[in-house]
């Protein structure tokens, strides 16, 4: 079915993918081995950085005490809640900013300030407001993810080809039609990239409050 040249090309791709995966796994293994070696020799402070053996022992202890999967579930639950809310709220606000240029110009400096603000420093204030529990953890993760979502999504909206927008207007398309038929589809790759960042930011926000 395939020509000899095409088969060689496919084999080359498979070999390339294999070596990429092999190199990625090798880097992880070497990193773990070096980490454990430095810990055994006392070259790093295991109280701060721990060691692979201690991590495994902790996982085993949590499993034996029936606490491991409960902690995993709570972390996943908090991450998903903050991720979904942060993404939804961020895209809605980014849409409002794209829709209304006046609001976007008014809020632009505030978004820049909020993005540069060290949000981890707000942890104690959030705990005082919301209490030391799941609510404060979700708020922190939400605070980190929603700002990034707003900025990235809005940036994707305003970078859509203006010629295409003018073309939509020439066909008398409404702003809603332009948004649904052009803006969202054109910025779909940017939104996907934002989601990738968002899930990690949500997890970072959770860890900062634990």
MOPESUL-V207749 format. One line per field, one symbol per residue. phi: phi as a letter, one per 20 degrees, with the letter a starting at -180 (. if undefined). burial: # if it has 16 or more other ideal C-beta (glycine too) atoms within 10 Angstrom, else .. A space follows every 50 residues. Layout:
BEGIN
phi=???
burial=???
END
This chain:
BEGIN
phi=.effffffffffffffffffffffffffffffffgfffffemeceffeel bgffffffffffffemdffffffffffffffffffffffffffffffffc ffffffegfffffffefffffeggfffffdneaffffffffffffffffg ffffffffefgfffffffffemffffffffecffffegffffffffffff ffffffffef
burial=..................................#...#........... #..........................##.###.###..##.###.##.. ...#..#...#.......#..##..##........############### ####.##..#....#..#....#....##..###.##..##..##..##. ######.##.
END
